[in-house]
Amino acid sequence: MIRATLLSALLMTGGCAAHKIQYYQLSVFDKQARAAETGPSLTVARIATPMALQDGRIRYLESPNEVGAYEYHRWTDPPGILVKESLVRVLRASGKFRSVEEAGSSAAVGDYSLRGKLLEFAEVDGPGIQTRISLDLELREGKTGRTVWSQTLTHDDPVQAKKVSDVVQSLDRNLRVVLDEAAAAIGGYIAARPQR
């Protein structure tokens, strides 16, 4: 009985090894910002995220109805913030806008305002492992607030191996594709509109 009590106490106090939490970040987009001499200004507002994405744990989908998260693998910031910062960099580098600023107390309302919702940012398990990013974006006129363009961009990218770091690399590549597509679509809309 004493032996069982001692063993139980040992397991409760120090027998379990502490898990180290591993943090991940997206790579910095290395494209140089090229502001256009003329053209509209753009303000990028918050990217809304579902509650499940706000705690920073890296998510995986085991089936359409079953979602899990890696307890000891997390993003340095919530995915909505990471996506917004990357989106601002990609739009600045596109050269389509006179300026691209994050919405905030000091930022003036631009000619256009862009906001969105991150619908999915996760590993998808199936016959093969892949990642999925789904981002819903909406462009509004700054003066009227009228929605002039909207699109949901979804892309899957294969994961090369089975470690969480491989999942992160796939999400990084995947986000580049989604954001480049978004910048091209928004730039195409702007180019087709007569400048005032």
N, C-alpha and C positions, 0 to 999 in steps of 0.2 A: 504494500500500500504506500509506504514512504517512497519507494523507488518510483512508483507511478506518479506520485505527487511532485517529486523533484523533477522528473522528466517533463511533466506538464508545465511546471513553473519555468524550466529552462526554455522550453519552446515558446512560451508566452513572452519572456523577457529578452531573449537574444538569439534564439534558435533560428529565427527567420531572418534571412538576409534582406537588407534594405535594397529596394530597387532604385536605380538611378534614372531620373527622367532625362530623356534625350530630346533636345530642341532642334528644330529645323527651320530654315528660312528659304525663300525663293532666291534664285540668283539675281543679281542686279542686271537689269537690261542695259546693255552697253552701247546702245544707239545714242549718238549725240543729238541733243535738242537742236532743232532748226526752226526758229520762229519765222513765219512768213512776214514779208514786209507789208503786205496787205492781207485782208481776209478777216474773218470773224474772230472774236474772242470766245473762249469756251470755259465754263465753270463746271467742274466735276463735283457732284454732290456725293453723299454717302451711298455706299453699296450695302443695301439691307441683306441680312442673312437669317436663315432659320435658326431657332434656338439651339438646335443640335450642333451647329457649326460655330457657335459663339464661344465655347469653352476652350477652343484651341487644340483639342485632341484630333489626331488624324483618323478619319472615318473610313470604314469599309462597308460595302453592301454585300451580304451573303446571298440574298435573294431579293426580289422586288419588295418584299414586306419585312425583311430582317436587316437591321442596321446595327453595326457595332463600332467601337472605337478602340484604338490602341491606347491603353491606360498610361504607358510610360513613353509615348512618342507624341510630341506636341509641336505646334507651330510657335514661333517666337511671338507672333501677334495673331489675333483671330483672322481667319481667311478673308473676311470682308475688307479688312484694313490692308492686307497684303495685295489683294486684287485691285483695290482702288489706287494704291501707290504705283503699282505696275501699269495700270491703265493710264494714269497721268503721264508717266514717262513715255509710253508708247505713243500717245497722242501728241506730246511735245515733239517727239522725234519724227513724226509724220510730215512736218513742214506745211501742214494745211491750215494752221491757225496762227493768228497774230500773237495770241497768248493762250495758255492752258493753265488754269489755276484751280486749286482745291477750294471748295466752298468753305466759308468760315466767316467769322465776324469782320475780318479785315479785307476779304475779297469782295470786289464789286460784282454785281450781277453782270455776266457776260452776255454777248449777243445770243449765245445758246447756253443751255444748262443740260447736263447729262446726269442721269441718275439710273440706278439699276438695282437688281436683286440677284444675288448669287444663289442659284437653285440647287446646284450640286457641285461638290468639290471633294471627291472620294475615290478610293480604290473600289473596283467592281470585280467580285469573284465570280467565276463561271468556269467554263472549260479552260479558259486562259485568263490570266490576271491582266486587267487593264485599269486605267483611270478614266474618270468622266468629269468634265467640267461643263456646267450649263449656266449661262449668264444671260439674264434678261435686261436689256438696255432700252432707255427711252430718252430721246432728244427733244427738248422743248425750247421754244423761242423765249429769249430772256424778257422781252417787254410784255408779251401777252400771256406767257405761260402755256401756250397751246402746244400740244404734242405734235411734232412734225415728222418724226421717224421713230420706229421701234422695231426691235428684232430680238429673238431669243437665239443665242449662239450655243450650240452643243457640240462637243468634240470628245472622242475617245482616243486614248493612246495606249499602246501595249506596254506592259511592265516587263523589262528584260530579265529580271531575276526575282527572287522571293523575299528579299530583305526590305524593311521599311524604307531604307535609304534609296532603294531602287524605285519604290512607289513615289517618293518625294521627287526624284529626278524625272519620272514620267509626268507627274503633275506640273512640274516646272516647264517641261517641253510643251505639254498640252495647253497651259495658260498662254504661252507665247503664240501658239496657233490661234487661239480664240481671240486674244487681244489684237493681233495683227489683222484678223478678219474684221473685227469691230472697227478698227481705225480706218481700214479701206472702205468699209460700207458707209461710215459717217463722213469720211472725206469725199466719197462719191456723191453723197446727198448734197453736201455743201457746194461741191464744184458745179452741180447741175442747177443750183439756185442763183439767180442774178444777184450780184452784190449791190447793196444800196449805198 
